[in-house]
Amino acid sequence: MKELIDPLKDSVDYVVHLGDYIYEYKNGYYGWGDALGRVPLPNKEIYSLYDYRKRLATYRTDLDLIASHQRFPWIPVWDDHEVADNTYRDGQSELNNTEDSFLRDGGVSVDQRKMNAVRAYFEWMPIRQVDMDDNLRVWRSFSIGKLVDLLMLDTRNYDRSITDLYWNTDYISNIANDAGRSLMGSRQENWMYRTLSDSAKRGATWRVVGSQIIFSHVDLSKVSNNPVNYDAWDGYQSNKNRTLHHLYSNNIENNIFLAGDSHASWVSDLVWLDEKEYDSATGKGSIGVEFAGSAVSSPCPFGQNITLANANNYSSIIQSSNSEMHWQDLYYRGYYELHFTKDEVVANFFGKRAHVRIACETYTDFDCTYRHTRYPEIPGMGDSDCELHRESW
């Protein structure tokens, strides 16, 4: 789970959850629940409506999670694992609309499994049906005075083109730049552009976009067999280009993208690489910033039992390979807070060592201030000022 605030704190007004509230796997397939005293039920990969209801009910036995729901208003959206890994419009990594997949993977169709998951999600999560004529729609927006407009996207289930399913990676790498590919479908994509434009016209100071997956380009070629994560925005380059074109061509500034999914923490400038001039030292040429959060208890993307030294080594390599990335952490599990004023946004990251049940045994505080500043020669571009602080309790 992402961005889950400590229920004993009173420093925020809302909890924004970007998905992966549950996982669909049996115990031991991805993480070991016995180590945390939390074995998921039913203890198998889930497919039926009963399965999804039971799994969500099991998660709600966590007292800290219950307290968070009681104390804070939540603004949630799903990622992929509320249904299944790397889900898209027509399938998932382990279930596709073929006879072979139907017989091998649960004896259920893709659409039926998705319907089961969606129904259980609406039963358990604090979310209303957005459109009575569209049962799958969860993309929506919130306005908080003239300070913040929040857009919550669905970059997974609604109308997403085929993604990396592990067995088709070469194919996805070849079509990643195809103009017809979309993370969200034409209807939602055009709604996003209209909403961003309307926000700027009404004079909202900040536009915040919850998009589940990493928007910024992340060069992984030195640490992975794949140069980028094709399951993120990097696998839908035309969709990303259309988004950046809309923001830059309409001078829509002060954009904050939020991401989860990657089980790592990231801070990057929003930049149209190879299209717009950019100064990494000052942030000049960027049109916003992206904050991405780790998981609360799910493992590091480079291994469940990774050491701090190895994690920091990977982080150093990734950060040095991406000029727009100002900070990255793979090791700590946790969440981050965003604090908005008219002049700045401050992000504070909090974490603990992986798979330690004592709350906040290790505290990581990363203060990144994105300042509301204008450059006279490039109107509307922002400035970022970041500093990292760590202390142990």
C-alpha positions in Angstrom: 0.0 0.0 0.0 1.1 3.6 -0.7 0.9 6.9 1.1 -0.7 5.4 4.2 -0.4 7.9 7.0 0.5 7.0 10.6 -3.0 6.9 12.3 -1.5 8.6 15.4 -0.5 11.7 13.5 -2.6 14.7 12.9 -0.4 16.5 10.3 -2.6 15.9 7.3 -6.2 16.5 6.2 -6.6 13.7 3.6 -5.1 10.3 2.8 -4.5 9.8 -1.0 -4.1 6.1 -1.7 -2.7 5.2 -5.2 -3.5 1.5 -5.2 -2.3 -2.0 -4.4 -4.4 -1.9 -1.3 -4.4 -5.8 -1.5 -2.4 -8.4 -3.4 -4.1 -11.3 -5.1 -1.4 -13.9 -4.4 -1.3 -16.9 -2.0 1.0 -16.5 1.0 4.6 -17.0 0.1 4.3 -16.2 -3.6 5.2 -12.5 -3.1 6.2 -11.8 0.5 5.8 -14.0 3.5 2.9 -13.1 5.7 3.9 -15.3 8.6 6.9 -13.0 9.3 4.4 -10.2 10.0 1.6 -12.2 11.6 -0.6 -11.4 8.6 -1.4 -14.4 6.4 -3.7 -13.4 3.6 -7.1 -15.2 3.3 -8.1 -17.2 1.5 -4.6 -18.6 1.3 -4.6 -19.0 -2.5 -4.6 -16.8 -5.6 -8.0 -15.1 -5.6 -10.5 -15.1 -8.5 -14.1 -15.3 -7.2 -16.2 -12.5 -5.6 -15.9 -14.4 -2.3 -12.1 -14.5 -2.7 -11.8 -10.7 -3.1 -14.3 -10.0 -0.3 -12.4 -12.3 2.0 -9.0 -10.8 1.1 -10.1 -7.3 1.7 -11.7 -8.3 5.0 -8.4 -9.9 6.0 -6.5 -6.7 5.4 -9.1 -4.8 7.5 -8.0 -6.8 10.5 -4.9 -4.6 10.7 -5.6 -2.3 13.6 -3.4 0.6 12.2 -5.2 0.4 8.9 -8.6 0.5 10.7 -7.5 3.5 12.7 -6.4 5.3 9.6 -9.8 4.8 8.0 -11.5 6.0 11.1 -9.3 9.1 11.5 -8.8 10.4 8.0 -11.0 10.9 4.9 -9.5 8.7 2.2 -9.2 9.4 -1.5 -8.4 6.0 -3.0 -8.0 4.6 -6.5 -6.9 1.1 -7.6 -3.7 0.1 -9.2 -3.2 -3.4 -10.7 -3.2 -5.8 -7.7 -6.8 -4.9 -6.7 -7.5 -7.1 -9.7 -4.3 -8.9 -10.6 -0.7 -8.2 -11.6 -0.1 -5.9 -14.6 -3.8 -5.8 -15.5 -5.0 -4.0 -18.5 -8.2 -3.7 -20.6 -8.2 -7.3 -21.8 -6.1 -9.3 -19.4 -3.4 -9.7 -16.7 0.0 -11.2 -16.5 -1.3 -14.6 -15.5 -4.8 -14.6 -17.1 -5.8 -13.8 -20.6 -8.8 -14.3 -22.8 -7.7 -17.6 -24.3 -9.0 -21.1 -23.8 -5.6 -22.3 -22.5 -5.5 -19.5 -19.9 -9.1 -20.1 -18.9 -8.3 -23.8 -18.1 -5.0 -23.2 -16.5 -5.6 -20.0 -14.5 -8.7 -20.4 -12.3 -11.4 -21.3 -14.8 -12.7 -17.7 -14.9 -12.7 -15.2 -17.7 -10.7 -11.9 -17.5 -13.9 -9.9 -17.5 -15.5 -12.0 -14.7 -12.5 -11.8 -12.5 -12.3 -8.0 -13.0 -16.0 -7.7 -12.2 -15.5 -9.7 -9.0 -12.6 -7.5 -7.9 -14.3 -4.2 -8.8 -17.5 -5.2 -6.9 -15.6 -6.1 -3.8 -13.5 -2.9 -4.0 -16.7 -0.7 -4.1 -18.1 -2.7 -1.2 -15.1 -2.2 1.1 -13.4 1.1 0.0 -14.6 4.7 0.8 -15.4 5.5 -2.8 -18.7 6.3 -4.6 -19.6 5.3 -8.1 -18.5 8.2 -10.2 -20.8 7.6 -13.2 -24.0 5.6 -12.8 -23.7 4.6 -16.5 -20.1 3.5 -16.2 -19.5 0.9 -13.5 -15.7 0.8 -14.1 -15.0 4.5 -13.8 -13.0 5.7 -10.8 -11.2 8.6 -12.4 -12.4 11.8 -10.9 -11.3 15.2 -9.6 -11.4 17.2 -6.4 -11.1 20.9 -5.8 -9.8 22.3 -2.5 -10.5 26.0 -2.8 -8.2 27.7 -5.2 -5.2 26.0 -3.7 -5.3 22.5 -5.1 -7.1 20.6 -7.9 -6.6 16.8 -7.5 -7.1 14.5 -10.5 -7.2 10.8 -9.7 -6.6 8.7 -12.8 -7.1 5.1 -13.7 -4.1 4.0 -15.6 -4.7 0.3 -15.2 -8.2 -1.1 -15.6 -10.3 1.3 -17.6 -9.1 1.3 -21.2 -5.4 0.6 -21.1 -3.7 -0.9 -24.1 -1.7 -4.1 -23.6 1.2 -3.9 -21.2 4.3 -5.8 -20.4 3.1 -9.3 -19.3 6.7 -10.7 -18.9 6.3 -13.1 -21.7 5.8 -10.3 -24.3 8.4 -7.8 -23.3 10.2 -7.7 -26.6 6.9 -7.1 -28.4 6.0 -4.2 -26.0 9.4 -2.6 -26.4 8.8 -2.5 -30.2 5.4 -0.9 -29.9 6.0 1.3 -26.8 6.1 4.5 -29.0 3.0 3.6 -31.2 0.7 6.6 -31.4 -2.4 4.4 -30.8 -1.3 3.2 -27.4 -3.0 4.7 -24.4 -2.8 4.2 -20.6 -6.4 5.3 -20.0 -8.4 5.4 -23.3 -9.5 8.3 -25.3 -12.5 9.3 -23.0 -10.4 9.5 -19.9 -7.4 11.0 -21.6 -9.4 13.9 -23.0 -11.1 14.4 -19.7 -7.7 14.8 -18.1 -6.6 17.5 -20.6 -9.9 19.4 -20.2 -9.7 19.2 -16.4 -6.1 20.4 -16.3 -6.9 23.3 -18.6 -10.0 24.2 -16.6 -7.9 24.2 -13.4 -5.5 26.6 -14.9 -8.2 28.9 -16.1 -10.0 29.0 -12.8 -6.7 30.1 -11.1 -5.9 27.0 -9.0 -2.4 27.3 -7.7 -1.5 23.6 -7.9 -2.6 20.7 -10.1 -2.0 17.3 -8.5 -2.3 14.2 -10.6 -2.5 10.7 -9.0 -1.5 8.3 -11.7 -0.5 5.1 -9.9 2.6 4.5 -12.0 5.8 6.4 -12.6 5.3 9.3 -15.1 8.9 10.5 -15.3 11.4 8.8 -17.6 13.6 6.4 -15.6 16.6 4.9 -17.4 17.2 1.5 -15.8 19.6 0.2 -18.4 22.5 -0.1 -15.9 20.5 -2.1 -13.3 18.0 -4.1 -15.4 17.7 -6.2 -18.5 15.1 -3.7 -19.8 16.1 -0.1 -20.4 12.8 1.2 -18.9 9.8 -0.1 -17.1 7.4 -0.8 -20.0 4.5 -1.2 -17.5 4.8 2.5 -16.5 4.4 5.7 -18.6 7.7 4.9 -20.3 5.9 2.0 -22.1 3.3 4.4 -23.5 5.5 7.2 -24.8 3.0 8.7 -27.2 0.5 9.1 -24.3 3.2 10.7 -22.2 4.1 13.0 -25.1 0.5 14.1 -25.6 0.3 14.9 -21.9 3.5 16.9 -21.9 2.5 18.7 -25.1 -0.8 19.8 -23.6 0.9 21.1 -20.4 3.7 23.0 -22.2 1.7 24.3 -25.1 -1.0 25.7 -22.8 1.5 27.0 -20.2 -0.1 25.0 -17.5 2.4 25.2 -14.6 2.8 24.0 -11.1 1.9 20.4 -11.7 2.5 17.7 -9.1 2.4 14.1 -10.3 1.9 11.4 -7.6 2.9 7.7 -8.2 3.0 4.5 -6.3 3.4 1.0 -7.8 7.2 0.8 -7.9 7.8 0.0 -4.2 10.4 2.8 -4.2 10.6 6.5 -3.4 11.4 9.0 -6.1 11.6 12.8 -6.6 11.9 14.0 -10.2 11.3 17.1 -12.2 8.6 16.9 -14.9 10.6 17.4 -18.1 9.9 16.9 -21.8 13.3 15.3 -22.5 14.8 16.0 -25.9 12.0 18.6 -26.6 12.6 21.3 -24.0 15.8 22.8 -22.6 16.3 21.7 -19.0 18.8 22.6 -16.2 18.9 19.9 -13.6 20.7 22.1 -11.1 17.9 24.8 -11.0 14.9 22.9 -12.4 14.6 25.5 -15.1 12.7 24.1 -18.0 10.6 21.7 -15.9 6.9 22.1 -15.7 6.4 20.5 -12.3 7.6 17.7 -10.1 6.8 14.0 -9.5 6.7 12.4 -6.0 6.6 8.7 -5.9 6.1 6.7 -2.8 7.3 3.3 -1.5 5.1 0.5 -0.2 4.1 0.3 3.4 5.1 -3.4 3.8 5.6 -4.8 0.3 9.2 -5.7 -0.6 11.9 -3.7 -2.4 11.8 -4.1 -6.2 15.4 -5.4 -6.1 14.7 -8.1 -3.6 12.8 -8.7 -0.4 15.9 -9.2 1.8 18.2 -6.6 0.2 20.7 -4.9 2.4 20.8 -1.1 2.9 24.2 -0.9 1.3 23.1 -2.8 -1.9 19.9 -0.8 -2.1 21.8 2.5 -1.8 24.2 1.3 -4.5 21.3 0.7 -6.9 19.8 4.1 -6.0 23.1 5.8 -6.7 23.3 4.2 -10.1 19.7 5.0 -11.0 20.0 8.6 -9.9 23.2 9.2 -11.7 21.6 7.8 -14.9 18.7 10.3 -14.8 19.5 14.0 -14.7 15.9 15.0 -13.8 15.8 12.7 -10.8 16.8 14.5 -7.6 16.5 11.7 -5.1 15.6 8.0 -5.0 15.4 5.4 -2.2 14.8 1.7 -2.6 15.3 0.4 1.0 12.8 2.0 3.3 9.1 1.1 3.5 6.7 3.9 4.3 4.8 6.8 2.9 5.1 10.6 2.3 3.2 13.7 3.2 2.6 16.7 1.0 2.0 20.1 2.6 0.7 22.9 0.3 0.7 26.6 0.6 0.3 29.2 -2.1 4.0 29.6 -2.5 5.4 26.0 -2.1 4.8 22.3 -1.8 6.8 20.4 0.8 7.1 16.6 0.6 8.2 14.7 3.7 9.1 11.0 3.3 8.8 8.6 6.3 10.0 5.0 6.4 11.1 2.0 8.4 13.4 -0.9 7.7 11.7 -3.5 5.6 9.6 -6.1 7.4 10.0 -4.6 10.9 6.8 -4.5 12.9 7.9 -1.7 15.3 6.4 1.5 13.9 9.0 4.0 12.7 12.0 2.1 14.1 14.0 4.0 11.5 12.8 7.4 10.4 13.6 8.9 7.0 12.8 12.5 6.4 13.3 13.9 2.9 12.3 17.5 2.6 11.8 18.5 -1.0 10.4 22.0 -1.6 9.0 22.8 -5.0 8.8 26.6 -5.1 6.2 28.6 -6.9 8.6 30.7 -9.0 8.5 32.2 -12.5 11.4 32.7 -14.9 11.0 35.8 -17.0 12.5 34.2 -20.0 10.5 31.0 -19.8 7.1 32.0 -18.2 5.5 29.4 -15.9 8.5 27.2 -15.3 9.2 26.1 -11.7 12.2 25.8 -9.4 13.0 23.0 -7.0 15.1 23.0 -3.9 15.8 19.7 -2.3 17.6 18.6 0.8 17.9 15.2 2.4 17.9 14.6 6.2 18.0 11.2 8.0 17.9 10.4 11.6 17.4 7.3 13.6 15.1 6.9 16.6 
